[in-house]
Amino acid sequence: MLSTLKQVESGEFIEAAYNWKLEKLYVDLASAKNKGLTPVEKKILRGLLCGYSPREIADIIYHSSSSSSVRVYLSNALYKYIEVMLSSQTSQKVKINHWSRVTKLLEEAGYKLSVSLPPKIVSTLVEKEEAHQSEITENFDWGEAVDVSLFYGRNKELGQLENWIIQDRCRLVSLLGMGGIGKTALSVKLAKQIQHNFKYVIWRSLNQAPQLSELLANLIEFLAQQQNSNFTLSATTSGRITQLIEYFRQSRCLLVLDNVDTLLQSHNSAGSFSPEYKEYRQFFQRIGEVLHQSCLVLTSREKLKAVAAIEGVNLPVRSFQIKDLSEVDCQEIIKAKGVTCSEYEWRLLISRYSGNPLALKIVLTTIMELFDGKVASFLKQNLLVFGGVRELIEEQFNRTSKIERQVLYWLADKQDILLLREPAIEETPTGMSKMELLETLESLVRRSLIYKNTTTFKLIPIFKEYLNQQLYKQQIRQKEVIS
């Protein structure tokens, strides 16, 4: 029985395998869907078969009290597949209106094992499987990964990224977004969520900007030790890349590299490596282009040119732009901080800081320390960018090139919206050609400093406020010089 369970898969709700014909159910549902079930769909299905409600499933899978993502998977996917499957089998229309009806229907259709194991035996077998899984964790090296026991939202993002990596077998995935948006936390949460699909998991921060040869030596040494294999480390960086790819071919590995933007060149177009780190370009391209069974996840404030050249919607190399945290999840951060505010006030606060979790936490700390936790008192000050929030923005602004700053100030002055449509663009910043404007806009999008929606480019609100502050300071200086 234990081997049957392992064939099905490990992870949450594994006890379903002792009472249900999971393999047959997966196959029949795949036929109804015309495509195999995703790992997330299988996980949620097992949760229902174990008798858990959508809210309980969300709490176990995502550590969130919000069941919205689970309900979306049920209403838009699993319910429909089950209805199609059972309607085809019975020649009668089957409709599912509530999660509790699923187990009854599937049991009537013969998907429940005729002899179910007693709860005590199931509990013992599950404990054995969990003990087996704990042994596997020795193959996981989390380095300096942050604690994600308190993690807010991102359920939809996690589901899509899991599908990319597990279902679509992506070899390289970039998590992109401006500073403070939650790239690091999301990378850890994602790795934790899908870790049982990999033999080895390694999480590394590039915050100290290690040379590629040093990083590769560290990775190869870890993998060699886990396999108790003798190896001779290549003397060249290119050779070490080849050695790591060979490990990636032999075993399914998940490698997460955080803060890749520390390797990039400032005051140039986005995504260019500094000269001393140019070997990373070859490394990332080879990981993305060479056939293997592993996955490399990167986090960066800027999209890498090396990655942009080989990525695509239907290719094994993809980029994911992390957007604002939802209002509901931002509200959870506000509650956790213990501030006092009305619905109007918390909505205004979230809107002003563009759903940026770190910016919101910084401001909430100020509200607690200086305004006794009263959001209304803070909002009356009409201050948006100051202290830690300003430092967060300046850190990214200071990396921009001269021409990028020119366009940013131009956008701020133009109320930050630019439409690209017929007829062609007529207005450009002073002394700038249309080609230069388009190239610069592309670079700013890759820096996560402006949003693009179809034909619209828009500045992030807190970034726009920062630019307006800078413009005001410049005007003051000019007046002082004239006077």
N, C-alpha and C positions, 0 to 999 in steps of 0.2 A: 504493500500500500504506500509506503514512503516513497518508493521509486516512482510510483504513478504520480504522486504529488509533484515531484521534481520535474517530471516530464511536462506537467501542466505549466508550472512556473511558481516562483517563490514570491514572497512579498505579503502585502496586506490581504486579509481574508482567505488565507490558504486553507482553512478548515472546510471551505466549500467543496474541495476536491474529495472529501471523505463521505459526502452525502449526495453529491450530484454527478451526473455524467458530463463533466465539463468539456472534455475533448470533443464529444459528439455535439454538444451545444454550441461550442465555438465554430465548428465546421458548418452546422446547419444555419447559424446566424450569418456566417460569412457568405453563404449561398444566397440568403435573403438580401444581404447588403450588396452583393456582387463584388465584394472586396473583404479581405480579412479584418477582423475587429482590431482596433488599436489597443495598445497596452492600457490606456486609461479606460477605455470602454470595458475591457475584460475585468479590470480592477473594480469598477463600479458595479458591474454585473455580479461579481462574486460577493460584493458587499450586500446586495439585495438578497442573494441566495442564502446568506448567513442571517438574514432577518433584520439587517440594519436599515434605518430610515435614511433619506437623503442627507438630513442634517448630521446624523451620526457618521455617515460615510465621509462627509466633508471634514468633520472634526478629525477623523482618523487619518485621512489622506493628506489634507491640506493644513491641518491644525487650525481650522477656522470655523467659527460658528455660523458663517454664511453658507447656505446650501445652494446659492444661485447657480454656480458653475455645474454642480452635480445635476441639478434639475434641468439645466440646458442640455447636458449630455443625454439625460433620460428622455425628455420630450422631443428633442430634435434627432435623436439617433436610436438608442436602445429600444424604446417603446415601439418605434416604427419597425425596426428589424424583427422584433418578436411578433408584432401584429402580422407582418407579411409572412413570416415563417409559419405561424400557427394557422392563419387563414388558408394558406396553401395546403397544409396537412389535413385540415378538417373540412375544407370546402365551405366554410362559414366565416362571415366577417367577424374578426376579433378586435375588440377595442380596449385599450388600457387607459383608465382614467386616474388610477392611483397606484403608487409603488407597491402597496401591500398585495395587489392582485397578481403581480408577476409570479411569485413562487407558486401560488395555487394553480395558475394556468400551466406553468411548466411541469408541475408535478402531475397534473391530469394528462399532459402530453407524453408522459413517460420518461422525463429527463431526471427524475430523482431515482437514486439507487434503491433497489427493492429491499435491501437490507442495509439500513443506516447504522453506523457505529454508535454505541452509547457515548454520551457526552464525556464521561471520564476517560474513555479510550481516545477519543478525538483530542481531548486536552493533552493527554500524554504524548500523542504523536506530534501535535503542534509544537509542544515544548522541545521535542527532539529536533524538529525541523528548525526551530528558532536557535537551538544550540548549534546546529550545523551552520546556520547563517552567521552566528557570532564568530565562528572559526574563520569564516570567509573574510570578515572585517579586518583580519590581520593583513590582508592584501591591500588595504586602503591606507593611504597616507594623506592626511588632511592639512599638513603643514600649518600655516597660520590662518586657516579659514575662520571667518567670524562666526559667532554664535547666532543661529537663526531660530532659536526656540521661541522668540517673539518675532513673528514674521507676519506682515500685513498684506493680505490680498494676493494679487498676481496669479490667481488660479487659472484664468484663461491663458495667460502667457506661459505658465508652466505646462499646461496641457498641450499647447501648440509646439513648444520646444521639445517636449517628450516625444511627440509624434515624429518630429523631424529626425530626432536622434535614434529612436528605437524602431519606428515603423519605416521611415524613409532612408535610414542608415546613412545619415549625413556624416561626412568625414571631418568637416570644419564648420563651426557655427560661431558667429561673432555677436556678442551682446553689446549694443551701442546705446549711448545716452549721455546727457550732460552730467556734470559732477553733482552728486547727491541724489540722483534719481533712483539708485538702488541696484546698480549693476552687480556689485560684489555680493550682496546678500542674495540676489536672485541666482547667481551662479552657484553658490553653496547650496541653496534650497533645491535647485534643479539637480545637482549632483547627488544630494542625499535621497531625492525622490526616485532616481533611476539607478542608484548604485548597484542594486541586485541584478541588473542586466549586464554587469561587467565583472570580469575576473579581477581587474586591477583598477583602482581609482586613485589619481594623484591630483592634489590641488596645490598650486604654487602662486605666490604673489611676486610680481615683477617690480614691486615698488622700489627696490634697491637697484634696479636696472642691471642685472647680472649679464656678463658676456654669454653669448649663446653656447660657447664651448663648455663653460662651467655648468650651465643649466642642463645641457645634454648629458654631461658626465654624471650629474646627480640623478637624473631620471633613469639612465641606463644602469647605474649601480643599484638603485632600488629594485628595478625589475629583475636584474640578475640575481640578487639576493633572495627574492621571493621564489625564484625558480631553482635556487641552489645550483646555478649553472656557472661554469668557469667561462670567463670572457677576458679578452684583451681589448682595452679601450683604444679606439682608433686615435691616431695622433692628429688627424685633421677634423675640422668641424663638419665638412661634407661627409666624411666617413662616419662620424657619429650620428649624423642625420639618418644615414643608411642603416646603421645599427638599430636606432630607435624604431624606424619604420619596420624593420624585421620583427621586432618584438610586437609591434602593432599588428602585424600579419599573423603571428603565432597565437596571440591571445587577444581577446576583446578588452581594450583599455579605454578608460575615460581620463583625459588629461585636461585640467582647467588651468589657464594662465590668466591671472587677474592683473589689471592696470598695465596693459600693453602700451598705453599712450605715453608711459614714462620713457619709452624707447624712441619716441618720435621727435622730429625736428621742429623747433619753434620758429615763428616768423617766416614760415614758408607755407605753401598750400597744404591742406590737411592730408594726413596719412602717409607722409614721407618719413622714412627712418633716418635718424641721425647717422652720420658717416660711420661712427664706431659700432653701430648696431645693424649695419646693412645686411649682415649674414642672416638675420631673422627673416628677411624677405624671401630668401631661397627656402628656408625652413618651412614657413607657412605655405608657400606655393607647393612644395613637394608633398606636404601632409594632405593638402587639398586635392592634388592631381593624381597621386600614386594610389593604386588600389590596395586597400587593407581593410580590416574589420573594426577599427577603433574610431574614436572621435576626439577631436581637439576643440575645446570651447574657449573662446577669448572674450575678455571684457575690455572695452576701450571707450574713451570719450570721442575718439575720431575713427572713422572707417579707414582701414588700411588700403592704400592703393594696390598693394600686392594681393589683397583678398578681393577687392572690387573687380579686378580684372578676370577672376575665375569663378565668381559667384553667379547664381541664377535661381529663379523660383523653382525650377525643376531639376536643378543640379545638386550634387552632394556638398556643395559649399554655399552657405546662406548667411545672411545678416538679419538680425532682429533688432528693430529700433524700439527701445523701452520708452513708453510714453508716460504721461502723468498718472499718478496713483489715483484711483477712483475716489469720488467724494465719500463713499461709504467707508472705505479703508482709511482715508485720511481722518475721518471722524473718529475712528478707533485710536489713532495716534493722539488726537486731541483729548479723548477720554482718559487714555493712559497717563497723560501728563497732569491731569487733574485741574485743568483750567475751567473757568466759568464763562459760558457764552450762550447766546440764543442761536436758533437755527440760522437766522440771517447773518449773524456774526461769524459763525464757523464756515458758512458758505463763502462769505467775503474773504476770509482769511485763506481758505484753500485756493480760491480763484487768484488772489494776489500772488501767491507763491507757486502757482502753476502745478499744484499737486506734487511738488518736489519734497519727498520725505525728509531729507536732511535739512533743507531750508526751513521746513515747517517745524522740525524738532528744535532747531537753533532759536527760532522766533518764540516758540512756546516756552523755552527755558528763560528767555528774557522777560516774557510776560509774567512768569511765576516769580522771578527774582525782583523785578522793578515795579510791577503793576498788581501784585498780590493775586495773580492768576486771573485777572479780569481782562478779557479780550477787548471789551468796549473801551476801556481806558487806554489800551495800546492803540487801537484804531484811530482814536481821536488825535493822536500825535501825527498822523499822516506820514509816517516813516515806513518805507518799504525795504530799502537796501541799506543796511548798516551792519557794523560788527562782523560777526562770523559769516553772515550771508554775503556781504560785500567781498570778503576774502575768498569765499567759494567761487564767486563770479569772476573776480580779478584773476584768480589762478588760471582760468580758462581763457579770459580775454587777453591776458599777457602773452599767450602763445600765438595770437593771430598775426598775420602779416599786415604791412602798411596798407595795401590795397583792400584787404578784408575789412580793416577798421573804417576805411573811407566808405565802403558800401554799407556797413553797419550803421554809421552815423547818418548816412543818406536815407536808409530805411526808417530809422527812428524819426527823422524829420518829416518823412512822407507818411506818417501814421502807420508805418511798418508793413503795408500790404502792397504787393506788386503782382500784377496779373500778366501771365505769359499766354497770349492768345492772339488771334488775328484781329486787326493788323499787327504787324511786328512791333516790337518795342521801339518807341520813339524817344523816350527820355532815359538818359543815363547820368550818372554822377559826372561832374565837370571834368573834362579831359579824359574820360574813359570810353573805350569803344564797346559796342554791343557784345563782342566776343569776350572781352575782358570781364564785363559784367556777368555774363552767363558762367564763365569759368569760376569767378569768385563766388557766385551764388551756390554753385555746386560744392565748392570747398567749404562754405559755411554750413550747408546742410550736412556734410560729412563730419563737421565738428559738433553737430547737434546744437548749434546756436540759433538756427532758424528752422521753422517747420515748413514743410512743403505739402500742400494738399491739392492735387491735380495741377492747377495753373497758379496757385496762390502761394506766396512766400510770406511768412509772418514771424516777427520776432517774439521770443518768449517774454511774457510780461515783466518778470523781474529783471531780465536782461535789458529790456527796453528802458526800464526805470533807471538802471545803472548808467546806461548811455546818456540819458537825459541829464543825470547828475553831472556826468563828465562834460557834456556840452555847456551846461550852466557854469561850471568852474572855468571853462575856457573863455566864455564870454566875460566873466568877472576879471580874469587876468588881462584880457584885451583892453577892457575899460581902464584898468589900473595903469597899463602901459601908455595909453593915449593921454590919460590925465597927468 
